């Protein structure tokens, strides 16, 4: 049923909910921008206003030198840029395996490469048992509206995967026992229509992934015997191939399909005798044949992304460590890691044909896991060579963003709620 039949107040509520999230984020930054800039101006840099300086390892002059040497104040134009950054607007979204985010009464689901999202009102869904969806592109422009009924039960909510190219979305849910339902919707102008569906009374959904160009869909399902089925479909519902996998455990959010649908990859644990596990990352071609696999460090969520340079296709895989894989020549270029196994690759960026990785080491204070030592390493994508490193001499929580070629560093401190700087990296 099209949303043309929806009452206007429902749409207005959803828009206000979305606008409230965006405005709150913007207004908070604008308010705290003054605080942050004033602090920086006072400091030139008077770091006595920051409590989170590790005085056991460096003094306030070192931190002041870091700010003077590597940061610049932000401007209103920078704030406008940051309001297009999904990681900035929706904190910790990238840490969420379902790529979903709840803000008040609104729930959002994001596409593989975060270029589109769909949202609905939680209160309206609980009353009507229907999802009244509104879709946005990466610039927060409204691109479509649709209402769909739930596929799951009360104990198994529905999930959504919008297409990166804004031309549709997938709705799927597990039901009671080993059963599932999946529907693919495509956009025609500002409306949507169901293109095809998949039903099973013997399997549950493990994960779903869509190519960026919207041409291919990959699903992983499993039955009561833990037999895993990996299947690839065209956007019209034609099954291109299906394969059975046994004695392995696939991490759901690691499932990846390349932007053109040419490659499929995922992380899995191979179950050996005595329940001993081996951790592997595997890549399939468009026909489902294995073209590459490599052992990997066992910790991490293992999302991946495509990158092309000089007629060579690369895959950047993000776990506790980061892996650069040459897809064209089917080889591992390098495993990238921090200074020790405690260092987690927290954020990974590609800029100017370089790979930037924010590594963070954690510690526990009063049974709470907090950020400790942190540094940014720069790598050559072609060779995997470490070309530069920058230690961030701050023991409080930090976040790092990249928007339109510019890095932004956010420091959080009890005395300064939010302080954001342009970060200059080589």
N, C-alpha and C positions, 0 to 999 in steps of 0.2 A: 504494500500500500504506500503510495507516495505521500510525502509530508505536506502536500497541498491541502490535505484534510486535517492537518494538525491545528490545534488552536494556537492563536498567535502568542498567548502568554507563555507557552512552553518554550517556544523559540527564543522569546525575549529573555526568559530566565536563563537559558543556556548561554546566550550571548553575554548577559550580564555576568554570569559566573566566569566565563572565559575572560571577559574584559577585566573583571576584578582581579583575576590572577595576574594578568599582564600589567595592569595599572599598579597593583601592589608591588610587583617586582620593580617596576620603573620608579615609582614614588619612593620606595625604600632606598633604591640606589641613589636617587637624586638627593634625598635627605642626607644619606650617609656619605654621599660624595663630598658634601661640604665638610663634614667631620673629617673624612679621610684626607681631603686636600689641605684643610687647615692644619691637621696634624703634621702632614708632610711639610707644609710651609714652615711651621714652627720649628720642625726638627732640623731642617736643613742639615741634618735631619735629626731632631732631638728625640732619640729613641727611648727616652725615659717614659714616654706615654705608652709604650708597648710593654706588656708584662711577659709576653711569650718569647723571650730571648734566652737562649741557652747560655747562661753566664758561666757555666762550667767549661764551656768549650770556646767561647768568644765573648768579647765585650761589646758594649753598645756602640763603640766607634766602628767595629767591624760591620755591624748591621747598618749603621748610618752609611758606611762606605758602599755596602751592597745596594742600598736604595739609590744613592747618588750615581752609582756606576751603571746600574742595570734597569732602572725604572724611570718612567716619566709620568706626570699627572694625566688623568683622563679628562676628556672634554665631553660636552653634550653630544657631539657626533659619535664619540666612542660609546656612550650610553645607548644611543640609537642602534649602533651596530650590535651591541651585546643583547639587545632585546630581540634580535633575530637568532640568538644562540640558544638552542634547545637545552643544552646542559646548564646554562646560566638561569634560564627561566624556570626549569623544572629540576631542582637540585637532586642529584643522585639518580636521575633517570637512567643513566648509563650503567649504574650498578644493579638495575632491576632486570631480572631475567626475562620478564614478560614484556619489557619495554612499554609499561603502562604507568600512569601517574594519576593520582586522585587529588583534586583540589576542592575542598569543601564538598559541595553536592555534585561535582562534575568528575567524571572519569574519562581519561584520554588513553588511546592506544596509538602507537607510533609505527611508522613503516621501518623497514630494515635499515635504510640509510637516513632515517629521521627527516625525510623530505615531505611527509604528509602525516596527518593524524585525523582520527575520528573521535568524537566525544558524545556523551549522553548524560542526562541527569539521573543520578542514582535514585532520588526520591520518586521520580516519575516511573522509573523501571519497576520499583518495588510496588507501586500502586497498580500499574497497568500490565505488568509482566511483559512489556514490550520495550524494545530499544529504539528510541527516537534519535537517530544519529544525525550529527552535523559534521561535515568533513571540511578540513582546511588544508591549504598547501603550506609550504615551508615559510611563506611570508605572511601567514595567518589570514589569508584571503579565503572567504567562504567559497567552496567549489561545489557543494552538493548537500542534499538532505534526503533522508530515507528512514522509514520505520520498518522494523523487522521483529518477528516474534522470537522468543528465546528457544534455543535448541536443546539446552541442558535441563537438569533438574534443579531444585532449590539448593541442593548440596554441591552442584557442579556448575558454576557460572559459565557464561559464554565469554569467548575471547575473540579479538578482532586483529586482523593484519591488513592495514591499508597498503595500496600499491605506492611505490615511490614516484611513479609517473602520474599519480593522481587519478588514474583511470579505473579505480575499483577498490574493492576490499574483500577479505575473506572473513567469514564468521564460522567459528567451530566450537564444539563443546563435547565433553565426555558425558555419558549418561550413566545411570546406575548399572553396576556390573561391567562387563566388557562389551560396551556399545558406544558408538560415537556418531556424530553428524557434522558435516562440513558443507558450507555453501559458498560459492564464488559469485560475487556481484560485479558487474562492469558498469561504468558511468557512460551515459549517453546524454550529452549536454549537461544539464544540472540534475538529471535524474539517474536512477540506478535500476538495473534489471538483473534478475538471477540468471547466471549463465550456465552453471551446472552444479550438481551436488554429489556428495559421496556419503553413503550410509553404510554402517556395519553393525551387526549384532554380536560380533565375535572379537572386535578389536577396540582398543582405546588409542587416542591420539597422543603421541609423544611430542611432536613439534611440526611446525609448518613454516615454509619459507618461500618467498616470491622473488623472482629476478627483477632487477630495477626496471627493465624495459617492459615488464608485465607480460612476457611471453610464456613463462614457465613457472610451474608450482611444484614444490617437492614436499612430500609428507613422510613422516616416520610414525608408524603405528606398532602396537604390540598386542599379543594375545595372552590368555591366561597361563600359557606355558613359557612366557617371556621370550617367545620367538618374535623377532623384530622384522618389520616389512618396510623397505624404503621404496617409494614410488615417485615417479615423475610424470606430470601431466602438462598438456598444452593448455592455454587459456580457454580453449573451447571444450576441455574435458577429456580429450583423447589421452589414454594412458600410453606414455612413450616407452616406459620400461618399469619393471618391478623386480625387486630382489629380496631374498630371504637372508637374514643375518642371525646367527646363533652364537651363544656363549660370549656375548659382548654386552656392554652397558653404554649406551650413547647419551652424552650430555645434551639435553634438549636445546638449550640456547646456542649450542655450537653449530647447529645445522646452518649451512650457508650455500647459496647458489649465486654464481657470478652474475654481474649486471646483465650479460647477454644470454644467460642460461647455459653457457658452454661447460662450466665446471660445477661440481657439487662437492662439498667437503664437510667433515665433522670430526669431533674428538670422541674417542671411545676408550673404554677400559676392556682389555681382553681378560676373560676369566680363565685362569689356569687351575691346575690341581691345588687342593688345599686352600682354595679361595685367594690365591696370590694373583694380583692384578698387574698387567702391563698397560701403560698409557701410550696411546698412539693418536696421530693425526693423519687422516687419509683423504685423498683427493680422487674423485671419479671424473671421467669425461662425460660427454653428453649422452653416451650410450650406456652408462653405468659401469664401465670397465675401470678398474683401478689403474691409475697412471702414476701415483706417487703416494708413499706413506713414510712417516718418520716417527721414531719414539720421541715423546715430549715429557716435560716436567709435569707431574700429576696434578698440580694445583692450578685453578683458574676457571673462568667461564668460557674462554676460547671463542669469542666473536671474531669475525674476519672481515676484511675489506679488499676490494680490487684496487690495483694501481697499474697504470700503463706508462711506460717511458721508453723512448727510442725503440719502438716496435717490439718491446718485450712486456709481457704481462706478469705482474707480480701479485702475490697474495700475502697480506700482512695479517698474521694470526696473533691474537692477544690473549695470553694466559698470565700466569704469575711471571713468566718470561715471554719474550716476543720472538716470533719466527718470521724471517723473510724467506719466502719461497718463490723461486723463478718458475712460473707456470709454463712458459714457452719452452724452456729447456728441461723442465721437470727435475729440479734439484733444489735442495736446501742451501740457501746462501749462508745463513748464519742464525744461530740462536743468540738472542741479545738478552743480557741480564744485568742486574745491578752489581754493586760491589760484593754482595754475598747473597745467600739464599733467603735471607730475611727480607730483602728488598722486593717489593711487589711493583710490577708495572701498572701504575694506577691510571694513567691517561697516556694515550698514544696519538700523535699528530703527524700528518704529512704536510710539509710546506716547502715550496721551492725545491722540490725533488730531494728533500732531506726528511729523515725520520726523527722526531723528537719524542722522547719518552720521559715522563715524570715518574721516577721511582720513589717509593715511600717505604720506610721501615717503621714497624709498629712496636708499641710496648703496652703493657697493662698497668694502669694506675687505679687502685681500688676496684679491681676486677673489671675495669672498663678499658676497652681497646682504643688507644689514641695514636695519632700520628706522632712519629719521632723524627728521625733523620730523613731528609728529603733532598733530592737533587734531580736535575734535568740532564740527560745525555743526548747528544746529537749523533746520528749515524748516517753514513752514506748508504742509500738504499741498494745501489748496484753491488757494492762489495761487503756491506755490513760493518765497515770500519767505523770505530768510534772516533769522531773528529773533534768533539768538544764536550765539556762538562761544566755544569754550574751548580754549586751547592747553594741551597736557600737556607740561610742561617736563622731559621724561625721555627720554634717547636710547637706553635699553635696549629690549628687546622688551616689548611690552605686548599684552594682550588685553582686550576689552570684552564684557561679557555683559549681557543683560536677562532677568530672571526675575521673574515676578509683579509687574511694574511697577517693580522696583528695578534700577538699573544697578550693576554690579560692575566694578571696574578691577583687573586683575592686572598687577603689575610684576615683571619677572624681573631678577635681579642676581646677579653671581658670589658676593657675600657673603650674600645673602638669597635662598635658592632659590626661594621662592614667597611673595609678599606680596599679599594681596587686601584691597581696601577697598570700602566702599560709596561710590559716586560720586554726588554731588548735582548734578543738572542741572536747568536751568529748563525 
